Amino acid sequence: MKNLKHTLAALALLPSLSFAGAVMQSSSVPVNHVFTPAGFDSNDSVELVVTGYLPNLCFKAPQSQVYIKDGKINVSVKANKNQNGLGFCADVIVPFIEHIKVGVLDKGKYEIVVNENTSWAKRSSIAILEASSNSIDEVIYADVDDVVREDEGSRKVLLKGYNPSDCFELKEIVVLDNGVDTYSILPKMKQVRAFCPKKMIPFTYEMDVPEKLVADKVLLHVRVMDGRAVNTIFNNKPLME
């Protein structure tokens, strides 16, 4: 009985011992797709969106680094991996969406490579237009903080958020696309009064996602103020009869 108690106590310590000796190492992770929104100019803070997956539960916290040189944007997407120890790594695939902050770019066309020199490297390109002014935001956008699909049987989405004052109204929602898999949505506002008291006004604006792009999944890239954006993946497949 005494030996049995010692054995049980030792087994109880195994989980803590296995991870106590673990070494975390940053490793490249599989990437499925890279989305490149259209419509950026040389004053905008450029964003990309990458989807991929963690191979098992020993991978944690995906993160990205961006290197720009000679018209090439090289993106490295890695995750922390439990490199050793006795910990068990369950074979559970964990999908992720990584928002890549590239920053302000000069006018021109850029090649994009994600996880170069790996078996799951992905390539794309992006064109940056010349800005017409020195202002970061040449127009006022609705301060969207959430994009919600009305229901799975509809292409209608709801843009939700708060405007900083009741002196702004929606002027129009402009939709651009990159011809492949991304819609850039620009909810432009107009000022209707000179006096704009600071007052948070909730809003919900409706729009239908166009049917121009044929990719199974498309990115909805919604521009907001201060060079920011809200991104969501939209299931673009036709509904099954």
C-alpha positions as CSV (number, residue, x, y, z in Angstrom):
1,M,0.0,0.0,0.0
2,K,2.9,2.3,0.8
3,N,4.5,1.7,-2.5
4,L,1.2,2.3,-4.3
5,K,0.8,5.7,-2.6
6,H,4.3,6.7,-3.7
7,T,3.5,5.6,-7.3
8,L,0.3,7.6,-7.4
9,A,2.1,10.7,-6.1
10,A,4.8,10.4,-8.7
11,L,2.2,10.1,-11.5
12,A,0.4,13.2,-10.2
13,L,3.6,15.2,-10.6
14,L,4.1,14.2,-14.3
15,P,2.1,16.9,-15.9
16,S,3.8,19.7,-14.0
17,L,7.2,18.1,-14.5
18,S,6.7,17.7,-18.3
19,F,6.0,21.4,-18.8
20,A,8.5,22.6,-16.2
21,G,11.3,21.4,-18.4
22,A,9.7,22.6,-21.6
23,V,11.6,25.0,-23.9
24,M,9.5,27.3,-26.1
25,Q,10.8,27.8,-29.6
26,S,9.3,30.0,-32.3
27,S,8.5,27.9,-35.4
28,S,6.9,28.7,-38.8
29,V,3.3,27.5,-39.0
30,P,1.2,26.4,-42.0
31,V,-0.5,29.2,-44.0
32,N,-3.7,28.7,-46.1
33,H,-4.2,32.0,-47.7
34,V,-3.2,35.7,-47.8
35,F,-5.8,38.4,-48.4
36,T,-4.7,41.7,-49.9
37,P,-7.2,44.6,-49.8
38,A,-7.4,47.1,-52.6
39,G,-7.5,50.9,-52.4
40,F,-4.6,51.8,-50.2
41,D,-2.6,54.9,-51.0
42,S,0.7,56.2,-49.9
43,N,-0.8,57.8,-46.7
44,D,-2.6,54.7,-45.6
45,S,-1.4,52.1,-43.1
46,V,-1.5,49.0,-45.1
47,E,-2.9,45.8,-43.7
48,L,-2.9,42.2,-44.9
49,V,-4.8,39.2,-43.5
50,V,-3.4,35.7,-43.3
51,T,-5.2,32.5,-42.5
52,G,-3.6,29.3,-41.3
53,Y,-3.6,26.7,-38.6
54,L,-1.5,25.5,-35.7
55,P,-0.7,21.8,-36.3
56,N,-1.3,20.6,-32.7
57,L,-1.9,22.0,-29.2
58,C,1.9,22.4,-28.5
59,F,1.8,25.5,-30.7
60,K,0.6,28.7,-29.1
61,A,0.2,32.4,-29.8
62,P,0.8,32.9,-33.6
63,Q,2.6,36.2,-34.4
64,S,4.0,37.9,-37.5
65,Q,7.0,39.9,-38.5
66,V,7.3,42.1,-41.7
67,Y,10.4,42.8,-43.7
68,I,10.3,45.2,-46.7
69,K,13.1,45.6,-49.2
70,D,13.3,46.4,-52.9
71,G,9.5,46.2,-53.6
72,K,9.1,42.9,-51.7
73,I,7.0,42.5,-48.5
74,N,8.3,39.4,-46.7
75,V,6.0,38.2,-43.9
76,S,7.0,35.6,-41.4
77,V,4.2,33.9,-39.4
78,K,5.4,31.8,-36.5
79,A,4.1,30.4,-33.2
80,N,5.6,29.3,-30.0
81,K,6.2,25.6,-29.8
82,N,6.8,23.4,-26.8
83,Q,10.1,22.0,-28.0
84,N,10.9,19.3,-25.4
85,G,9.8,17.8,-22.1
86,L,7.3,15.0,-21.5
87,G,4.2,17.1,-22.4
88,F,1.7,15.4,-24.7
89,C,0.8,17.3,-27.9
90,A,-2.8,16.5,-28.9
91,D,-3.2,16.3,-32.7
92,V,-5.9,19.0,-32.8
93,I,-5.6,21.6,-35.6
94,V,-6.3,25.1,-34.4
95,P,-7.2,27.6,-37.2
96,F,-6.1,31.2,-36.9
97,I,-6.5,34.6,-38.6
98,E,-3.5,36.9,-38.3
99,H,-3.9,40.7,-39.1
100,I,-0.6,41.9,-40.6
101,K,0.3,45.5,-40.0
102,V,2.6,46.5,-42.8
103,G,2.5,50.3,-42.3
104,V,2.8,53.2,-44.7
105,L,4.3,52.3,-48.2
106,D,5.4,54.5,-51.1
107,K,3.5,54.4,-54.3
108,G,4.1,51.4,-56.4
109,K,3.5,47.6,-56.8
110,Y,4.8,45.2,-54.2
111,E,5.3,41.5,-54.2
112,I,4.1,39.7,-51.1
113,V,5.6,36.4,-49.8
114,V,4.4,34.7,-46.6
115,N,6.6,32.1,-44.9
116,E,9.0,32.0,-47.8
117,N,11.2,28.9,-48.1
118,T,8.6,26.7,-46.4
119,S,6.3,24.0,-48.0
120,W,3.3,26.3,-47.3
121,A,4.6,29.6,-48.7
122,K,2.0,31.9,-50.2
123,R,2.4,34.7,-52.7
124,S,0.4,37.7,-53.6
125,S,0.9,41.4,-54.7
126,I,-0.5,44.8,-53.8
127,A,-0.6,48.1,-55.6
128,I,-0.3,51.3,-53.6
129,L,-1.7,54.5,-55.1
130,E,-0.3,58.0,-54.7
131,A,-2.1,60.0,-52.0
132,S,-3.9,63.1,-53.1
133,S,-3.1,64.9,-49.9
134,N,-0.9,64.6,-46.8
135,S,-3.8,63.7,-44.5
136,I,-4.0,60.2,-43.2
137,D,-7.8,60.2,-43.5
138,E,-8.9,62.3,-46.5
139,V,-12.5,61.4,-45.8
140,I,-14.4,60.6,-42.6
141,Y,-15.3,57.0,-42.1
142,A,-17.9,55.5,-39.8
143,D,-16.2,54.2,-36.7
144,V,-17.2,50.5,-37.3
145,D,-16.1,48.1,-34.6
146,D,-18.1,45.0,-35.6
147,V,-19.3,43.3,-38.9
148,V,-22.1,40.8,-38.5
149,R,-23.8,38.7,-41.1
150,E,-27.5,39.0,-40.8
151,D,-28.0,35.3,-41.2
152,E,-26.5,32.4,-43.2
153,G,-29.2,32.6,-45.8
154,S,-28.4,36.2,-46.7
155,R,-25.6,38.3,-48.2
156,K,-26.6,41.2,-46.0
157,V,-24.1,42.3,-43.4
158,L,-24.5,44.8,-40.6
159,L,-21.8,47.4,-39.9
160,K,-22.1,48.3,-36.2
161,G,-20.3,50.9,-34.1
162,Y,-20.4,54.4,-32.6
163,N,-20.1,57.8,-34.2
164,P,-18.3,60.5,-32.1
165,S,-21.2,63.0,-32.6
166,D,-24.7,63.3,-33.9
167,C,-23.6,65.8,-36.5
168,F,-22.4,63.0,-38.8
169,E,-24.6,61.0,-41.1
170,L,-23.8,58.2,-43.5
171,K,-23.1,59.5,-47.0
172,E,-22.4,56.3,-48.9
173,I,-20.8,52.9,-48.7
174,V,-18.2,52.4,-51.4
175,V,-17.1,48.9,-52.2
176,L,-13.8,48.1,-54.0
177,D,-12.4,44.7,-54.7
178,N,-9.0,43.2,-55.6
179,G,-10.5,41.0,-58.4
180,V,-9.8,37.8,-56.4
181,D,-10.9,37.4,-52.8
182,T,-11.2,40.7,-51.0
183,Y,-13.8,43.5,-50.7
184,S,-12.6,46.8,-49.3
185,I,-15.6,48.6,-47.7
186,L,-15.5,52.3,-47.2
187,P,-18.4,53.7,-45.1
188,K,-18.1,57.4,-45.9
189,M,-19.7,59.9,-43.5
190,K,-20.8,63.5,-44.1
191,Q,-21.0,66.4,-41.6
192,V,-24.5,67.9,-41.5
193,R,-24.0,70.6,-38.9
194,A,-21.1,72.9,-38.0
195,F,-21.7,72.3,-34.2
196,C,-20.5,68.8,-33.3
197,P,-20.9,68.1,-29.6
198,K,-19.0,65.0,-28.4
199,K,-21.7,62.3,-28.0
200,M,-21.3,58.7,-28.7
201,I,-24.1,57.7,-31.1
202,P,-24.6,54.0,-31.8
203,F,-25.3,53.0,-35.4
204,T,-26.1,50.0,-37.5
205,Y,-25.7,50.3,-41.3
206,E,-26.8,47.6,-43.7
207,M,-25.2,46.5,-46.9
208,D,-25.3,43.6,-49.3
209,V,-22.0,41.8,-50.1
210,P,-21.5,41.9,-53.9
211,E,-21.5,38.7,-55.9
212,K,-18.7,39.7,-58.2
213,L,-15.9,37.6,-56.6
214,V,-16.2,33.8,-56.9
215,A,-13.8,32.7,-54.2
216,D,-15.3,30.4,-51.6
217,K,-14.3,32.7,-48.8
218,V,-13.7,36.5,-49.2
219,L,-12.3,39.0,-46.8
220,L,-14.5,42.0,-45.8
221,H,-12.0,44.8,-45.1
222,V,-13.9,47.7,-43.6
223,R,-12.0,51.0,-43.3
224,V,-12.5,53.1,-40.2
225,M,-10.7,56.2,-38.9
226,D,-7.1,56.8,-38.0
227,G,-5.9,54.4,-40.7
228,R,-7.5,51.4,-39.0
229,A,-9.7,48.6,-40.3
230,V,-12.1,45.9,-39.2
231,N,-11.6,42.6,-41.0
232,T,-13.9,39.5,-41.2
233,I,-14.0,36.4,-43.4
234,F,-17.3,36.0,-45.3
235,N,-18.5,32.6,-46.5
236,N,-19.1,33.3,-50.2
237,K,-20.3,29.9,-51.3
238,P,-23.8,29.7,-52.9
239,L,-26.4,28.3,-50.6
240,M,-27.1,24.6,-51.0
241,E,-30.6,23.9,-52.3
